[in-house]
Amino acid sequence: MRLNFFFFFTILHTFNTLASTSKDTLSIDLPPVTHWEETNNFRLIFTQNSFVNWSAGGNNSISGIAKINIKRDYKNNHTVWQNELRANYGLNKEEKRELRKTEDLMELNSTFGYRNDVESKWYYSAKFNFKTQFANGYKYPDKEKPISKFFSPAYNFLGVGSEYFSKENELKIYLSPLTNKMTFVYNQVLANEGAFGVAPAVYDDAGNLVKAGENLKVEMGTYVSTEWKTTVMENIKMSNKLILYSDYLNKYGNVDVNWEINFDMTINKHVTANVGSHFLYDDDVKIKKDLNNDGILVPAGPKIQVKQMLGVGVQYSF
């Protein structure tokens, strides 16, 4: 009887030890469950030209652009919440010429989506976008009078709609029949000029200020955006982003266009090359030009704005 009891106790003790060990092993091996995905990317793109006894002529120059992209995305079966912060700033220095700004952007994006069916790629969505710049902008070579400043302008979009999202095809299509757009011009000199579409100041016949220009313009309209990424060939990826907006209350059908297309070429883990174009058209933005060559800038009406870039740089993701 004593032998049987001792044998039973030994088996029970061994079983408890193995169970405890298995439990500890499982708790260590199981990865933590999270619905969040994080991306942090810093990129520095630069170009340089240098001439020594170059018969065709040319000025030495160097330019650089710093880009920061931070993403925090949440996803479960029914809900997605995508957040992005973009910050770009670029400078150019050419021999015998002042330092000039080439890139300036601070942008925050947030999209919340919900779907009833886990198989569906369509979400009920709300989208927020805010955009402004860091430093003064000038019509070079004139650096006495800024044509843009921090929060002059700043743009804010907030709307509701529906978004198609396919992670496999890296495609997003967002349709909003109701989006509020606000344009801020906090610099009063620019506001008095009616820059970026705000109501300008009112003056009497003697040139005295009667009413200051407004610092805010509010619009309500239709907002459509698409984002598509694809691999063109090995180590070359294209990203294409198009945003269209039309105000219900002011010339509906007159569409603001914001289109970016970029080709990112990966040389290795830390070295990349980039070719990109950015096209803008906004009927409220009157391009200023020196029409009479007298140094005085006057509004010349809305124009298609084009920016192109080609550069090689280094990047770091963490």
C-alpha positions, 0 to 999 in steps of 0.5 A: 500500500505504501509503495502504491501511494509513493508511486502515485505521488511520484507520477503526480509530481512529475505531471505537475512539473511538466505542465508548469514547464509547458505553460512557461514555455508557451507564455514565452513563445507566444508573440504579443497580439497587436492591431497596430502597425508602425512606420518611421522613415527619414530620407535625405535627398541631395544633388550637387553640381561643380564646375572647374574651367568648364567651357560651357559655363555653369554655377556651382550649386548644392541642394538637399531635401529632408523628408520625414514620414511617420505612420500609425495604422490600426486594423481589426476585422471591422475597423481601420484607422490610418494616421500619417505625418509628413514633413518635407523641407529643402534648400538650394545654394548656388554660387553668387546667389542667396540661399533659396527654399525648394521644398516646404510641407507639413501635412497630417492625414487621418482616415477612420473606416468601418465595415459591416462585412469582413469580406467587403473592401468598402468602408464607411469612412471619415477623413481629415487632412491638414496642410501648411508650411514651415517657413516664408516663401518668396518670389525669388530674387525678391526676399523683402516681401513674402508671398506665403508664410506659416499658416498663410496658407493652411488648409483643412479638409474634414468629410465623410464618405466611403472608401475602397481599400485593397491591401493586395493591390495597394489601392485606395479610392475615397468618395465623399459627397460632403467635405468641408474645406477651410483655408486659413491666411493668418498673415494680415498683409496677405489676407488684405491682398485676398491671397489664396482665395480669402475675401480681400480688404476694402479701401475707400477712394482715398486708399484708407482701410475700411475693412480688413481682409478675412483670415478664413474661407469656408467651403463645402463640396465634393472630395475624391481621392485615389492612391495606388502603388505598384512595382514597375520592375525590380527595385522600382516602385511607383506611387500615384496620388490624385485629389479632386475637390469642387465647392458646391457654393462657388462655381461647382464643377470648377475642380481643384486638382492635386496630383503627385506621382513618384518613382522610388528606386531602391539601390540598397537598404539605405541608398535610394533614388527618386524621380517625382512630379507634382501638379497643382491647380486651384482657382483661388490661388492667383500666381504673382508675376512681375509683369512690368519688370518694375519689381512689383508683383501683381496677381496674374490669375490661376495657373497650373503649378508644376514641380519636378524632382530628381535626386539620390539620397539616403534613408533610415527606417526605424 
